[in-house]
Amino acid sequence: RAMTVVCSEGVFLILKQLGGEQSLRPLRIIIYVLLLVWCFMGVAIIADVFMVAIEKITSRKTRRAIEGGKRQVTKPVWSPTVANLTLMALGSSAPEIIINIIEIFRDDFFSGPRNVTPLGPSTIVGSAAFNLFVIVAVCVSVIPDGEVRMIKELDVYALTAVFSIFAYVWLLVILMLRTPHVVEVWEGVLTFLFFPILVSLAWAIDKHDFFGRDRKEVIPGVLSSEMTKEELAEMETQIRKEHGQDLSEEQVAKFMQIYMGERSSRAKYRIAATRSLVGGKRVSSVVDRFARSMNMRPAAKKVLPLDALPVVPTKQGMGGASGSHSRSAVIEFMELKKAVLENAGSVRVAVHRTGDVTCACSVDYKTRDGTAHSPSDYMQAEGTLHFAPNEIDKIISVSIVDDFSYEENEEFYIDLTNAQVLVETDDVAGCLAVLGEQSTTTVVIVDDDLPGVIAFPEDEVKVVEKLVDYEVPLVVMRRSGSTGKVSCQYRTEDDTALAGTDYEAQEGTLEFANQEMEHTIKVKIKARGRYDRSERFRVILEGPTTGGAKFDPATDGGSECCILTVLIECEKVAKARVDSLMNILQTNWDKAKVGHSNWRDQFVAALFVNGGEDDGDGDDPSATDYAMHIITVPWKVLFAFCPPPCYCGGWLSFYVALGFIGLVTSLISDLANLLGCALQICNGITAITFVALGTSLPDTFASKTAAVQDPYADASIVNVTGSNSVNVFLGLGLPWMLASFKWAVAGRDTEWDNRYLADQDIPAYVKEGGAFVVKAQDLAFSVGVFAGFAVVCIFVLAVRRFYIGGELGGPRGPKIATSIGLFGLWVAYISLSSWRAMQQSSGSC
């Protein structure tokens, strides 16, 4: 049976079929494809403007009082998690969402034109498939071989992943199970309400309020959730007794990380128990390892049977007693791992003898490089230890080199070899000297050359405006260490004070030389005239830092950055000079002036290739740059009319850009319909292929960049799962809720009767009063296929995290295999959904 493609009229009358002759069909296809690609470029450009406005909105900060009002700190108004799931998700999914809203209003609250599959719902599902399968496949493969990116905020990811699957399962429930082909009012409302529910749950998890926990910073490497405070205090005391009372908290934390960095898993406990039962190789328990690392002897020590000990030849060679020795001396280190401060001068490592101690024995020792190297970090040592009869302990001393540069903890090893009996007499006949299991020990050198923490002396400083411009020095301190050369980045940021009007913007690199404790940043305060008001701006110290320096977590900005708020106050003398003047207008004209300047810059950027900027690196625009600029310059000029984001905190630009996105999306919808007609394919196929791919390509490149540059995979994967959920709850929930309200209030009309009274798929009770109808055969099949494949994709990511250590990257083989597999899921989804669309029973689409 031949399939009939029914073409619908678009929003724009100009976009009609270009001639009906069959001979012009290839030309029409080429024209529609080119126009569609051009519109995709346009929607990408205006989406970029939209995201700039969103960034302006979500980056807003405020000052909040803490510690009972004693201090004020700078806090973002928007939680990053809430911002990602609301405005950021809306920005990345705006075209898909707006297509659905436009179609509902264009088609008089029907789900598409008569006998025509609507583009919107299929675009939502097709875009979700492209996002989850193709974008994640790209992100997995672009990570350099051997590198791994894992999701940091696993709890937020788990929530969005569950909701990203639940959203599409919910569509199946309301379209096929509960009320087939009908969206009732409560279903539309609940679908929309899932959006604020998702955001609320994500916010609660992000704050850890939902689970009754607080997000607190713990000492690095310490598994505080597994230790009581009493145990932690005992461990700190033990470390300070052994290594000195003057250790800083950071140094104590390093020792804790060395001693307690590894925790036995349940699998290791199982292996240890099994080997203990069958006499296999011993697995050290957590208690034993901790006791040895603390230079404490366990309460009881297992002694292996003599026949299980390896036979080591004596000094006399192999001619002694063979296999019938009744006595053996076991020589080994007392500690598997030893930590020492770099300035300790030397480290003393104990060698212990157990078993038969009546014979004289010897054992050779030698140091071996690890991450620490001789002679720059320690002095190589080798020799022979001689145990006299009944002597059980010997000490190996290794000199430690103390330098003046900051470096991470380093380690080297000491190996015991060639254990032998020195003198064998009748009294000690049959005695053997053998090495125990702890024949190698690790010595960890803890660096004492702390680079220090960088901070401003205060969180807020006040400066007085003068009659002329002048520079104010802002002091930056380096505390708790000053070893080595360190640096960080600094920049100024507007608040109520504006760069160029109230002060001169500054940015650059702040460098501290070795042993330098104080530095200054000079900022020019401009004379502009004030009477009784103050303005403020911020100076921010941020990463990347070099030399190991950190930011003081007790200051404004926390451990991520350091923020100084500068208040510009009026001069007292100036008040007396202007007392006779009336202050009528309080409008901030500076913002208007800067706004016009930015608007001018927008048109300059739109008219000139690469924005007309010379970046100073000597690289001229390429031929591709010129070609793409010529193609897209109409869009750039049109969107330059969008207000700059400095107006109304970005909200004015947000709404105008949203309107532009609606305009371009309408063009895309019309062109997609026309292309489907020219290709004689259904709207559902066009939506999940051309439209979904075109609207998702910008997200592909953004996610690829985030995957390569970010140390974690959150920006790449959590954005996908979050957007896929928001697409359903907003993109379908909002228009379907409005349409269900309309038909519940207005009831049936003539057009509704012509469409659905004779339709056997519509329940009889619905035909009595009318309702919002969504023909679900093809859509439900597409949703079901995607939901099933989405479960597979989430499972694959979980397996990668378990076996490879992260969702993205890894060894080349598994990385390529994962990418091919995920891309194959997308191809399978497209193939199955297209097959179903072409096999629909009505014979038209």
Buried (B, 14 or more C-beta within 10 A) or exposed (E): EEBEBBBBEBBEEEBEEBEEEEEBBEEBBEBBBEBBBBBBBBBBBBBBBBBBBBBBBBEEBEBEEEEEEEBBBBBEEBBBBBBBBBBBBBBBBBBBBBBBBBBBEBBEBBBBBEEBBBBBBBBBBBBBBBBBBBBBBBBBBBBEEEEBBBBBBEEBBBBBBBBBBBBBBBBBEBBBEBBBBBBBBBBBBBBBEBBEEBBEBBBBBBBEEBEEEEEEEEBEBBEEEEBEEEEBEEBBEBBBEEBEEEBEEBBBBBBBBBBBEBEBEEEBEEBBEEEEEEEEEBBBBBEBBBBBBBEEEEEEEEEBEBEEBEBBBBBEEEEBBEEEBEBBBBBBBBBBBBBBBBEBEEBEBBBBBBBBBEBBBBBBBBBEBBEBEBEEBBEBBEEEBEBEEEEEEBEBEBBBBBBEEBBEBBBBBBBBEBBBBBEBEEEBEBBBBBBBEBBBBBBBBBBBBBBBBBBBEBBBBEBBBBEEEEEBEBEBBBEBBBBBBBBBBBBBBBBBBBBEBBBBBBEEEBEBEBEEEEBEBEBEBBBBEBEEEBBBBBBBBBEEBBBBBBBBEEBBBBEEBBBBBBBBBBBEEBEEEBEEEEEEEEEEEBBEEBBEEBBEBBEEBBBBBBBEEEEEEEEEEEEEEEEBBEEBBEBBEBBBEBBBBBBBBBBBBBBBBBEBBBBBBBBBBBBBBBBBBBBEBBBBBBBBBBBBBBBBBBBBEBBBBBBBEBEBBBBBBBBBBBBBBBBBBBBBBBBBBBBBBBBBEEEBEEEBEEBBEEEEEBEEEBBEEBBBBBBBBBBBBBBBBBBBBBEEBBEBBEEBBEEBEBBBBBEEEBBBBBBEBBBEBBEBBBEBBBEBBBEBEEEEB
